[in-house]
Amino acid sequence: MKEVSRRTPRVRPRKKIPTSFKELTPSKHFNPGTFFYEMIWKALLTRRTGENNIPKFPVLHKGQIALTWIGHASFLAQFTDLNVLIDPNFANWLFLLKRVKRAGLSIEDLPPIDLVLLTHAHFDHFHKPTLRRLPSPKIGIMPWGVGDLAKDLGFERIIELHWWESFTHGDWKVTLTPSKHWGARTLHDHHRGYGGFILEHQGRRIYHAGDTAYFHGFKEIGRKAPPEIALLPIGAYYPDSFRHVHMGPDQAVKAFRDLKSKWLVPMHYGSFRLSFEDMDEPPRWLKELCDEGELSHHLRILGEGVPEIF
């Protein structure tokens, strides 16, 4: 575990200018024409839907969790005495990428935030404009090599973790878990880490997988710290080369079984067009798979901006 001093000078190495869109991801998915048509043009032609709800946060009893899906991979997790934001992103645009479904609530309607968990440095998960607007977040926890990005964003403390390292504060504990993804924010920025988080508090255990492909590590997590609630990505899986770094619904179901969890809460779909499958396909396919596998009573598909108690 490393606590990052906000006074440490930041060294900015010169970044190589990309010569091809294929350089932008490890699995080298794109050529420029396909990228523009599938990711940008189709999204521009899609009318933005959804609305910012005024959330009705429930009164909780000790041991209860209220989960609010903001959209994409962003969640608010609330306990009686702890408010946690995970990968918050309220943006309507990520450079040229249009958000096609609005965030489920407005950033102004958030409660005071005690803890922010950031799974990796990609722009759709580590969104600086969102983080700057948070009202004095107390602690930010993130993987190794990411802390320098957070130094001017208002955190009182910045904690970096390596896989299976934990940080404990009061009665809660956060552990960084492995994933199959990558952490670079810019080209060749490979020193930055990535992973998922297990949050433990009041006898409950939540797991947010971050961005990940399916890998053997889910079984390891299920052995070491089986989470009761698993927040698992189900979008950005087509074409098949995307599965080097993302999961589809079929693999999310397999991961859920490996984790030995009680609840499967899907995420990472419906907000930004990041791949080539239809925007409404991931939850539809997930429902079908859970029906076939007799897992429907374990599936909780959340509506954006609507708190649900677990």
DRENVEXFI-622470 format. One line per 4 residues: number of its first residue (from 1); their letters; for each residue x, y, z of N, C-alpha, C. Coordinates in steps of 0.2 Angstrom, whole numbers, plus 5000, padded with zeros to 4 digits. Layout:
N
NUM = A = X/Y/Z/X/Y/Z/X/Y/Z; ...
END
This chain:
310
1 = MKEV = 5004/4994/5000/5000/5000/5000/5004/5006/5000; 5002/5011/4996/5006/5017/4996/5002/5023/4996; 5003/5028/5001/5000/5034/5001/5004/5039/4997; 5000/5043/4993/5003/5047/4988/5003/5054/4991
5 = SRRT = 5009/5057/4991/5009/5064/4994/5007/5069/4988; 5003/5074/4989/5001/5078/4984/5006/5083/4983; 5011/5083/4987/5017/5088/4985/5022/5086/4981; 5022/5079/4979/5027/5076/4975/5027/5079/4968
9 = PRVR = 5032/5082/4966/5032/5085/4959/5030/5080/4954; 5027/5082/4949/5024/5077/4944/5029/5078/4938; 5032/5072/4935/5036/5072/4929/5031/5070/4924; 5031/5073/4918/5027/5071/4912/5031/5069/4907
13 = PRKK = 5032/5063/4906/5036/5060/4900/5033/5062/4894; 5037/5063/4888/5034/5065/4882/5030/5058/4879; 5025/5059/4876/5021/5054/4874/5021/5053/4866; 5022/5047/4864/5022/5046/4857/5015/5047/4854
17 = IPTS = 5015/5051/4848/5009/5052/4844/5007/5046/4841; 5001/5044/4842/4999/5038/4838/4999/5038/4831; 5001/5033/4828/5001/5032/4820/4995/5029/4818; 4992/5025/4822/4986/5022/4820/4981/5021/4826
21 = FKEL = 4974/5020/4824/4970/5019/4830/4971/5012/4832; 4974/5007/4829/4976/5001/4831/4980/5001/4837; 4984/5006/4838/4989/5007/4844/4985/5008/4850; 4979/5010/4850/4975/5013/4856/4973/5007/4860
25 = TPSK = 4973/5001/4859/4971/4996/4863/4976/4990/4862; 4977/4986/4867/4981/4980/4867/4979/4975/4862; 4973/4974/4861/4971/4969/4856/4970/4972/4849; 4972/4978/4848/4973/4982/4841/4967/4981/4837
29 = HFNP = 4961/4983/4840/4955/4982/4836/4953/4986/4830; 4956/4992/4830/4953/4997/4825/4957/4999/4819; 4953/5000/4814/4956/5004/4809/4952/5011/4809; 4955/5016/4806/4951/5023/4807/4944/5023/4804
33 = GTFF = 4943/5020/4799/4936/5020/4796/4931/5017/4800; 4933/5011/4802/4928/5007/4806/4927/5010/4813; 4932/5013/4816/4932/5017/4822/4927/5022/4822; 4928/5027/4816/4923/5032/4816/4916/5030/4814
37 = YEMI = 4915/5025/4810/4908/5024/4809/4905/5020/4815; 4908/5016/4818/4905/5012/4823/4904/5016/4830; 4909/5019/4832/4910/5023/4838/4907/5030/4838; 4908/5033/4833/4907/5040/4833/4900/5042/4829
41 = WKAL = 4900/5040/4822/4895/5042/4818/4888/5039/4820; 4888/5032/4822/4882/5029/4824/4880/5032/4831; 4884/5034/4835/4882/5038/4841/4879/5045/4840; 4882/5048/4835/4880/5055/4834/4873/5055/4831
45 = LTRR = 4871/5049/4827/4865/5048/4825/4859/5046/4830; 4862/5044/4835/4857/5041/4841/4855/5047/4845; 4849/5047/4846/4846/5052/4851/4848/5050/4858; 4850/5055/4862/4852/5054/4869/4845/5053/4873
49 = TGEN = 4845/5047/4877/4839/5046/4881/4841/5046/4888; 4836/5045/4892/4837/5045/4899/4836/5052/4902; 4836/5052/4909/4836/5058/4912/4839/5058/4919; 4841/5064/4922/4844/5064/4928/4838/5064/4933
53 = NIPK = 4837/5059/4937/4832/5058/4942/4834/5062/4948; 4829/5064/4952/4831/5067/4959/4830/5060/4963; 4836/5058/4966/4836/5052/4969/4832/5052/4976; 4829/5047/4978/4826/5046/4985/4830/5041/4989
57 = FPVL = 4835/5044/4992/4840/5039/4995/4836/5036/5002; 4836/5030/5002/4832/5027/5008/4836/5028/5015; 4832/5027/5020/4835/5027/5027/4837/5020/5028; 4843/5019/5030/4846/5012/5030/4847/5010/5038
61 = HKGQ = 4846/5004/5039/4848/5001/5045/4855/4998/5045; 4858/4997/5050/4865/4994/5050/4865/4988/5047; 4870/4987/5042/4870/4981/5038/4867/4981/5031; 4863/4986/5030/4860/4987/5024/4864/4991/5019
65 = IALT = 4864/4990/5013/4867/4993/5007/4862/4996/5002; 4863/5002/5001/4859/5005/4995/4864/5006/4989; 4862/5003/4984/4866/5004/4978/4862/5008/4973; 4866/5013/4970/4863/5017/4965/4867/5017/4959
69 = WIGH = 4865/5014/4953/4869/5014/4947/4868/5021/4943; 4874/5024/4943/4874/5031/4939/4873/5030/4932; 4876/5024/4929/4877/5023/4922/4884/5021/4921; 4885/5017/4915/4891/5014/4913/4894/5010/4919
73 = ASFL = 4900/5012/4922/4903/5008/4927/4902/5012/4934; 4898/5017/4934/4898/5022/4940/4893/5019/4945; 4894/5019/4951/4890/5017/4956/4891/5022/4962; 4885/5023/4966/4885/5025/4973/4883/5020/4977
77 = AQFT = 4887/5018/4982/4886/5013/4987/4885/5016/4994; 4880/5015/4997/4878/5019/5004/4877/5014/5009; 4881/5015/5015/4879/5012/5021/4876/5017/5026; 4875/5015/5032/4872/5020/5037/4877/5025/5038
81 = DLNV = 4884/5024/5038/4889/5029/5040/4894/5029/5034; 4893/5027/5028/4898/5028/5023/4895/5028/5016; 4897/5034/5012/4895/5035/5005/4901/5034/5001; 4901/5029/4996/4906/5027/4992/4904/5028/4985
85 = LIDP = 4908/5031/4981/4908/5032/4974/4913/5028/4970; 4911/5024/4965/4915/5020/4961/4915/5022/4954; 4921/5023/4951/4922/5025/4944/4917/5030/4942; 4916/5036/4946/4911/5041/4944/4912/5044/4937
89 = NFAN = 4907/5045/4933/4908/5048/4927/4901/5051/4925; 4900/5057/4925/4894/5061/4923/4894/5064/4916; 4899/5063/4912/4901/5066/4906/4895/5065/4901; 4893/5069/4897/4889/5068/4891/4894/5067/4885
93 = WLFL = 4900/5069/4885/4905/5067/4880/4912/5065/4883; 4915/5060/4879/4922/5059/4881/4925/5060/4874; 4928/5066/4874/4931/5068/4867/4926/5068/4862; 4927/5063/4857/4922/5063/4852/4916/5058/4853
97 = LKRV = 4917/5054/4859/4912/5049/4860/4906/5052/4864; 4900/5051/4861/4894/5054/4864/4891/5049/4869; 4889/5051/4875/4885/5047/4879/4878/5047/4877; 4875/5041/4875/4869/5040/4872/4863/5040/4877
101 = KRAG = 4865/5039/4883/4860/5038/4889/4863/5042/4895; 4859/5047/4897/4861/5052/4902/4863/5048/4909; 4867/5051/4913/4868/5049/4919/4861/5049/4923; 4861/5044/4928/4854/5043/4931/4853/5048/4936
105 = LSIE = 4858/5052/4938/4856/5058/4943/4861/5063/4942; 4860/5069/4944/4865/5074/4944/4870/5074/4949; 4876/5076/4947/4881/5076/4952/4880/5081/4958; 4875/5086/4957/4873/5090/4963/4869/5087/4968
109 = DLPP = 4866/5081/4966/4861/5078/4970/4865/5072/4974; 4871/5071/4973/4875/5066/4977/4875/5068/4985; 4875/5063/4989/4877/5065/4996/4884/5066/4997; 4886/5069/5003/4893/5069/5004/4897/5063/5003
113 = IDLV = 4903/5063/5000/4906/5057/4998/4912/5056/5003; 4912/5050/5006/4918/5048/5010/4924/5045/5007; 4922/5041/5001/4927/5037/4998/4926/5036/4991; 4931/5037/4987/4930/5036/4980/4935/5030/4978
117 = LLTH = 4933/5025/4974/4937/5020/4972/4937/5021/4964; 4943/5020/4961/4945/5021/4954/4948/5015/4952; 4945/5011/4947/4948/5005/4946/4954/5005/4941; 4954/5010/4937/4960/5011/4932/4960/5018/4929
121 = AHFD = 4965/5020/4925/4965/5027/4923/4962/5028/4916; 4958/5024/4913/4955/5025/4907/4950/5031/4908; 4949/5035/4902/4945/5041/4903/4938/5040/4905; 4935/5034/4903/4928/5033/4905/4927/5030/4912
125 = HFHK = 4933/5029/4915/4932/5027/4922/4935/5032/4927; 4941/5035/4925/4944/5040/4929/4943/5047/4925; 4937/5050/4927/4935/5056/4923/4936/5062/4927; 4942/5065/4925/4944/5071/4929/4939/5076/4930
129 = PTLR = 4935/5079/4925/4930/5084/4926/4925/5082/4931; 4923/5076/4931/4918/5073/4937/4922/5074/4943; 4928/5071/4944/4931/5071/4951/4932/5078/4953; 4934/5083/4949/4935/5089/4951/4928/5092/4954
133 = RLPS = 4923/5090/4952/4916/5093/4954/4914/5090/4961; 4917/5084/4963/4914/5081/4969/4915/5086/4975; 4911/5086/4980/4911/5090/4985/4916/5088/4991; 4923/5089/4990/4928/5087/4995/4928/5080/4997
137 = PKIG = 4929/5076/4992/4930/5069/4993/4935/5067/4998; 4934/5063/5003/4940/5062/5008/4945/5058/5006; 4944/5052/5004/4949/5047/5002/4948/5044/4995; 4953/5044/4991/4953/5041/4985/4958/5035/4985
141 = IMPW = 4955/5029/4983/4959/5023/4982/4959/5021/4975; 4965/5019/4973/4966/5017/4966/4972/5013/4965; 4973/5010/4959/4979/5005/4958/4986/5009/4958; 4991/5005/4958/4998/5008/4958/4999/5012/4952
145 = GVGD = 5003/5018/4953/5004/5022/4947/4999/5026/4944; 4993/5027/4948/4988/5031/4946/4987/5037/4950; 4990/5037/4956/4989/5043/4961/4991/5050/4958; 4996/5050/4954/4998/5057/4952/4993/5060/4948
149 = LAKD = 4988/5056/4945/4983/5059/4941/4978/5062/4945; 4978/5060/4952/4972/5063/4956/4975/5068/4961; 4981/5071/4960/4984/5075/4965/4980/5082/4966; 4977/5084/4960/4975/5091/4960/4967/5091/4960
153 = LGFE = 4964/5085/4962/4957/5084/4961/4953/5085/4968; 4956/5087/4973/4953/5088/4979/4952/5083/4985; 4956/5077/4984/4956/5072/4989/4960/5074/4995; 4958/5072/5001/4962/5073/5007/4967/5068/5007
157 = RIIE = 4966/5062/5005/4971/5057/5005/4970/5053/4999; 4976/5051/4996/4976/5047/4990/4980/5040/4992; 4977/5035/4991/4980/5028/4992/4981/5024/4986; 4987/5021/4985/4988/5017/4979/4989/5010/4982
161 = LHWW = 4986/5005/4979/4986/4998/4981/4989/4994/4975; 4992/4988/4976/4994/4983/4972/4989/4977/4973; 4989/4973/4968/4984/4967/4969/4984/4964/4975; 4979/4963/4979/4978/4959/4985/4981/4963/4991
165 = ESFT = 4983/4969/4990/4984/4974/4995/4977/4977/4998; 4977/4979/5004/4971/4981/5007/4972/4988/5011; 4967/4992/5011/4968/4998/5015/4962/4998/5020; 4963/4999/5026/4958/4999/5031/4957/5006/5035
169 = HGDW = 4951/5008/5036/4950/5014/5039/4944/5014/5043; 4944/5014/5050/4939/5013/5054/4936/5006/5053; 4930/5006/5052/4927/4999/5051/4926/4996/5044; 4929/5000/5039/4929/4997/5032/4935/4995/5030
173 = KVTL = 4935/4991/5025/4941/4989/5021/4940/4988/5014; 4945/4990/5010/4945/4990/5003/4951/4986/5001; 4950/4981/4996/4956/4977/4993/4956/4978/4986; 4961/4979/4983/4962/4979/4975/4963/4972/4973
177 = TPSK = 4959/4969/4968/4959/4963/4966/4962/4963/4959; 4964/4957/4956/4967/4957/4949/4961/4957/4944; 4963/4959/4938/4958/4959/4932/4962/4958/4926; 4959/4957/4921/4962/4956/4914/4961/4961/4910
181 = HWGA = 4965/4966/4910/4964/4973/4906/4970/4976/4905; 4970/4983/4905/4977/4986/4905/4975/4993/4908; 4981/4997/4910/4980/5003/4914/4982/5009/4910; 4985/5009/4905/4988/5015/4902/4983/5020/4900
185 = RTLH = 4984/5026/4902/4979/5032/4900/4981/5035/4894; 4987/5035/4892/4989/5037/4885/4994/5032/4882; 4996/5033/4876/5000/5028/4873/5007/5027/4877; 5008/5020/4878/5014/5018/4881/5015/5021/4888
189 = DHHR = 5009/5022/4891/5009/5024/4898/5008/5018/4902; 5013/5013/4902/5011/5006/4904/5013/5005/4912; 5015/5011/4915/5017/5010/4922/5011/5010/4927; 5005/5012/4924/4999/5012/4928/4995/5006/4929
193 = GYGG = 4993/5004/4935/4989/4998/4937/4982/4998/4935; 4979/4993/4937/4972/4992/4935/4969/4986/4940; 4963/4985/4940/4960/4980/4944/4953/4981/4946; 4950/4977/4951/4944/4978/4954/4944/4979/4961
197 = FILE = 4939/4980/4964/4939/4982/4971/4934/4977/4975; 4936/4975/4981/4931/4972/4986/4931/4977/4992; 4925/4979/4993/4923/4984/4999/4920/4980/5004; 4922/4980/5010/4919/4976/5016/4918/4981/5021
201 = HQGR = 4911/4981/5024/4909/4985/5029/4903/4982/5032; 4902/4983/5038/4896/4981/5042/4894/4974/5040; 4899/4969/5039/4897/4962/5038/4895/4961/5031; 4896/4966/5026/4894/4965/5019/4900/4965/5015
205 = RIYH = 4900/4962/5009/4906/4962/5005/4903/4963/4997; 4905/4969/4994/4904/4971/4987/4910/4970/4983; 4909/4968/4977/4915/4967/4972/4913/4971/4966; 4917/4976/4964/4916/4979/4958/4922/4977/4953
209 = AGDT = 4921/4974/4948/4926/4971/4944/4930/4976/4940; 4928/4982/4939/4931/4987/4934/4930/4984/4927; 4935/4986/4923/4935/4983/4916/4939/4977/4916; 4937/4971/4913/4940/4965/4913/4938/4960/4908
213 = AYFH = 4942/4956/4905/4940/4950/4902/4939/4945/4907; 4936/4939/4904/4935/4933/4909/4942/4930/4910; 4944/4928/4916/4950/4925/4917/4950/4921/4924; 4955/4917/4925/4955/4913/4930/4955/4916/4937
217 = GFKE = 4956/4922/4937/4956/4926/4943/4950/4927/4947; 4944/4926/4943/4938/4926/4947/4937/4920/4952; 4940/4914/4950/4940/4908/4954/4944/4910/4961; 4950/4913/4959/4954/4915/4965/4950/4920/4970
221 = IGRK = 4947/4925/4967/4943/4929/4971/4937/4926/4975; 4934/4921/4972/4929/4917/4975/4932/4913/4980; 4938/4910/4980/4941/4907/4985/4943/4911/4991; 4946/4917/4990/4949/4921/4995/4944/4925/4998
225 = APPE = 4940/4928/4995/4935/4933/4997/4929/4933/4993; 4924/4928/4994/4918/4928/4989/4914/4933/4991; 4912/4938/4986/4908/4944/4987/4901/4942/4987; 4897/4945/4991/4890/4944/4991/4886/4947/4985
229 = IALL = 4889/4953/4983/4886/4957/4978/4892/4958/4973; 4891/4956/4966/4896/4956/4961/4893/4961/4956; 4897/4967/4955/4895/4971/4950/4900/4970/4944; 4897/4967/4939/4901/4964/4933/4899/4967/4926
233 = PIGA = 4904/4969/4922/4903/4972/4916/4901/4967/4911; 4896/4969/4907/4893/4964/4902/4893/4967/4895; 4896/4973/4893/4896/4976/4887/4903/4977/4884; 4903/4979/4878/4909/4980/4874/4913/4974/4872
237 = YYPD = 4909/4969/4869/4912/4962/4868/4912/4960/4861; 4910/4964/4856/4909/4962/4849/4913/4968/4845; 4917/4966/4840/4919/4959/4838/4923/4955/4844; 4924/4949/4842/4927/4944/4847/4934/4947/4850
241 = SFRH = 4937/4951/4846/4944/4953/4848/4943/4957/4854; 4937/4960/4855/4936/4965/4861/4937/4960/4868; 4935/4954/4867/4935/4950/4873/4942/4949/4876; 4947/4951/4873/4954/4951/4876/4954/4955/4882
245 = VHMG = 4949/4960/4882/4950/4965/4888/4943/4966/4891; 4937/4964/4888/4931/4965/4891/4927/4958/4891; 4921/4958/4894/4917/4952/4895/4910/4953/4891; 4907/4948/4889/4901/4948/4887/4896/4945/4892
249 = PDQA = 4890/4945/4891/4885/4942/4896/4887/4935/4898; 4888/4931/4893/4890/4924/4894/4896/4923/4899; 4901/4927/4898/4907/4926/4902/4905/4930/4909; 4901/4935/4909/4899/4937/4916/4895/4932/4920
253 = VKAF = 4891/4928/4917/4888/4923/4921/4893/4918/4923; 4898/4916/4919/4903/4911/4921/4907/4914/4927; 4909/4921/4927/4912/4924/4932/4908/4924/4938; 4902/4925/4938/4897/4926/4944/4897/4919/4947
257 = RDLK = 4897/4914/4943/4897/4907/4947/4904/4906/4950; 4910/4908/4947/4916/4907/4950/4917/4911/4956; 4914/4917/4957/4914/4921/4962/4910/4919/4968; 4905/4914/4967/4901/4912/4972/4897/4917/4976
261 = SKWL = 4894/4922/4971/4891/4928/4974/4883/4926/4974; 4880/4930/4978/4872/4930/4979/4869/4934/4974; 4872/4940/4972/4868/4945/4968/4873/4946/4962; 4870/4946/4956/4874/4949/4950/4871/4955/4948
265 = VPMH = 4875/4960/4948/4872/4967/4946/4876/4969/4939; 4873/4969/4934/4877/4971/4927/4879/4978/4927; 4884/4980/4923/4886/4987/4922/4890/4987/4915; 4893/4993/4914/4897/4994/4908/4893/4992/4901
269 = YGSF = 4887/4995/4901/4883/4995/4895/4878/5000/4895; 4876/5002/4889/4870/5007/4888/4871/5014/4888; 4877/5016/4890/4879/5023/4891/4883/5026/4885; 4889/5023/4884/4893/5025/4878/4893/5019/4873
273 = RLSF = 4894/5021/4867/4895/5016/4862/4902/5015/4861; 4905/5009/4864/4912/5007/4865/4913/5001/4860; 4909/4998/4857/4910/4992/4853/4904/4992/4848; 4904/4986/4845/4899/4985/4839/4893/4982/4840
277 = EDMD = 4892/4979/4846/4885/4976/4847/4880/4981/4848; 4873/4979/4847/4868/4984/4848/4868/4986/4855; 4866/4992/4857/4866/4995/4863/4862/4991/4868; 4856/4988/4866/4851/4985/4870/4853/4978/4871
281 = EPPR = 4858/4975/4867/4859/4968/4867/4861/4965/4874; 4866/4968/4877/4869/4965/4883/4864/4963/4888; 4860/4968/4891/4855/4966/4896/4850/4960/4894; 4848/4961/4887/4843/4956/4885/4846/4949/4885
285 = WLKE = 4852/4949/4882/4856/4942/4882/4857/4940/4889; 4859/4944/4894/4860/4942/4900/4854/4939/4904; 4848/4942/4903/4842/4939/4905/4840/4932/4902; 4842/4932/4896/4840/4925/4893/4845/4920/4896
289 = LCDE = 4851/4921/4897/4856/4917/4900/4854/4915/4907; 4852/4920/4911/4850/4919/4918/4844/4914/4918; 4839/4916/4914/4833/4911/4913/4835/4904/4912; 4840/4903/4907/4842/4896/4905/4846/4893/4910
293 = GELS = 4850/4897/4914/4854/4894/4919/4851/4894/4926; 4844/4896/4927/4841/4896/4933/4844/4901/4938; 4846/4906/4935/4849/4911/4939/4845/4918/4940; 4839/4918/4937/4835/4924/4937/4834/4927/4944
297 = HHLR = 4834/4923/4949/4833/4925/4956/4839/4928/4959; 4845/4928/4955/4851/4931/4958/4852/4937/4954; 4849/4939/4949/4850/4944/4944/4846/4951/4946; 4850/4956/4947/4847/4963/4949/4849/4968/4944
301 = ILGE = 4845/4969/4939/4847/4974/4934/4844/4981/4937; 4849/4986/4938/4847/4992/4941/4845/4997/4936; 4840/5001/4937/4839/5007/4933/4843/5013/4935; 4846/5017/4930/4850/5022/4932/4847/5027/4937
305 = GVPE = 4850/5029/4942/4848/5034/4947/4842/5032/4952; 4841/5025/4952/4836/5023/4957/4839/5018/4962; 4840/5021/4968/4843/5017/4973/4839/5010/4975; 4843/5005/4976/4840/4999/4978/4844/4996/4984
309 = IF = 4840/4993/4989/4843/4991/4995/4844/4983/4994; 4850/4982/4996/4853/4975/4997/4854/4973/5004
END
